[in-house]
Amino acid sequence: MKTANFITSSCRYCRYYQAEGRRGGTCSQLNVPVQGQWKACALAAKPFAGPWENLEDVVYLEHAYALTSKDALVEQSAETIATAAEAA
């Protein structure tokens, strides 16, 4: 799954913007009054950003872990066979 190239262009599209009547709103990140039409600051965040957006990274990590575990299992099996051969 690819993430969307979403740029928060103004305060009203930011996750931290809280509308207050017709005069604008507040930025809960900075705790200051703002206007919805103002250009978004560097702290702006997508309104619906979630942990699922980096799902590809999780899949890659899971795959890397599976490969590492598989290699460790093969090494452990080889050691077990060598130990059994020495004992016999």
N, C-alpha and C positions, 0 to 999 in steps of 0.2 A: 504494500500500500504506500503510495507516495503522499507526502504532505502537500497541502495547497500552498501556493506562494501568495499568502494573504498579507497585505501590508495595512496596518491600522493607520489610516490617513488623517483622521481627526478624532478629537476627544470622544465624540458621541459613539464611536465604534470600538472604544477601548473597554476592556473588561472592568477596569477600575472606575469608570464613569458612572455616577449615580445622578439621574435627572431629578431636578427639584423645580417643579412648576414650569413656567414659560421663560424664565430668566436664565436658564443654564442648569448647572448642577455642580457637583463636587467630585474631585478626584480622591478616591479613598486611599490611593497609594501615597499621594503627597499631602492629603488632608487640607486641600485648598479649594476655593471656588474656581470653577472654569466655565467657559462657554463651549457648547457642543460643537460649534463650527471651527474652533481653534485647531491649528495644526497639532497633531499628536506629538508628545515628547518622546524621548529615547526610552522611557520606561513603559511605553504603551504595550499592551498585550492583547492578543486575539480574544474576542469575546467568548468563544467556545473552545478554547484550547484545552486539550485533555491529555492524559497519559497515553492514550491509544495512538497518538500521532506518531510516535517513534516506534511503532510496532516492528518495523523492519530491523531496527537495532536489537530488539528483544529476540527476534528469530535468529539473527546472526549469532548472538551470544549463546542462545540455546544450542545451535548447531556446533559452535566451537566447544561448548561444554561437553556435548555428546562425543565429539571426536577425542577430546582430552580424556574423558572417562573410558572410552573404548580403548585408547592406547594404554591407560593405566591398568585396565582389566587384562589386556594381552600380556603386559609385563608381569603382572601378578600371577597369571596362569603359567608363564614361563618359569618363574621362580618356584612355584609349587611343583612343577614337573621336575625341575632340577633338584629340589629338596627330596622329592620322592625317589629319584634315581640314586641320589647319594645314600639314602637310608637303606635301599635294597641291596 
